Amino acid sequence: MRLAWAILGGLALGGGAAWWLARQDAPAPVPDAHATREGRIQVEDRQPGLYRWRDEDGILHITETPPRGRPYERLSREGQAGIQVQGQRAE
């Protein structure tokens, strides 16, 4: 009788191990819309930004609206995530 239980237990463990090894991994999650480049651009477009530009005298301006007829750089109002180390010592 013990031999029958041992064989049955071995078959159950072997079947479970075979199932575990043969199963397919779960499909990779679909990237969130905000994780894609296009999604980040769309989010940035909805958030009010700042614009950095220089006038004809070379004076730097940072405004909430872009200037007309001159080059500008769009700035994010949120800082970059993480710690930034500058490597400079204060004296």
PyMOL commands that set and color helices and strands:
alter all, ss='L'
color gray80, all
select helices_A, chain A and resi 2-22+37-46
alter helices_A, ss='H'
color red, helices_A
select strands_A, chain A and resi 50-54+60-63+73-75
alter strands_A, ss='S'
color yellow, strands_A
deselect
rebuild
show_as cartoon
